[in-house]
Amino acid sequence: MTANFNPVRTPARDPAKGHFATLTFERDVAAPLSVLWQAWTAPAAREAWAAPTPSTVVEFLEADTRVSGREVSLCKVEGQPDIRCECGWLELQPARRSVNYEVVSSEGVTQSAALVTADFSGMEEHSRLVVTVQLSSLAEDMEAGYRQGFGAGLDNLAGVARRTMVLQRLIRAPRSVVWSTWMNPETLPQWWGPDGYSCRTRKIDLRTGGEWVFDMIGPDGTIYPNHHRYIEVRPEERIGYALLWGENGPKHADAWVLLEDQDGATKVTLGMVFSTEAEFQNAKGFGAIELGLQTLGKLERFVTSG
C-alpha cells in the first residue's frame, strides 16, 4: 500500500533479472485489537497514517476495503514524479488477518509488485501486528524503499490507533432500514445524539460533498455547534465524514460508519480518528464512549419502535 512505500530513487535494474525479497515488520500497539483492525482497514483511518514522511502527500483516488475491492492512491513528493499504488484486497478476516496485493508504478512503468499479509492478535488494551511483504522489484530494487516506508507507515499506524475511538452495536433491523434512517434528513436529527440531547438543524445535505450543520442541545440547554462534511457516501455500506467544531470551524476528527449484515440484523461500527491524542483523551474524559453508545442505542430504539 502507498502508505508503506517510501519513494527512494535507486539505479535502474534489468527487469528480466528482477529482485525478490521477503520482509517482516512487527509492532506492539497500545490500543484494543478492534481499534487496530479499524485503523488498518477503514479508509478514513488509512488516510490519516498514509504518508511515510512529513514531506510526502498521499492522495486517495479509490478506497473500497472489502474482498475484491481495491484502493488506488498517489504518493507525491515535490520535485519527483508521482508514485501510483494499486492495492487489491484478497482476504479480510476481521481482527485476525488481511491479505492484499500491491502494484507500484511511476509514469506508467511498473516498479514492483507485492503480496502483503497482516496478522493481528491481542487483548483488551494492547494488540500486535505482524506484516509480511513478499516483494518482487521489477524496474528498480525497491527493497530499501519498502523497508523505510513500511517502518514509518507502521509507526504512524500505531500513533493513529492510539487516537482512534471505535463504537459498535448490533441492531435488530435490516441494513436497508438502518441506512434509510441514518441517511434521511427528516429522521437523522430525531435520534442523533446521547440520551437527553436534541438536534437543531441549520443545513442538511446527506450526500458525498454535502454537509450537516447543526446544534446539539444538552439536557441543561447548553448548545454545542457541530458541522459534518461528507467525504464519501456508499449506499447501505459506508459513510465517511469530517467533524468540525461549529460551521466551518476547526476539524477535530475524521469519522466513518460501517453497516454490515449479521444474521438478519445490522452490525453498526462508528469510528473516529481524533486530530490529536490530547483531543482523544479529552473526549474519553468527558464520556464520549458512553455518550456515543447512547446515540447508537437511540438509533436502535428508533428503527425498532415502528
Disulfide bonds with the S-S distance in Angstrom:
none
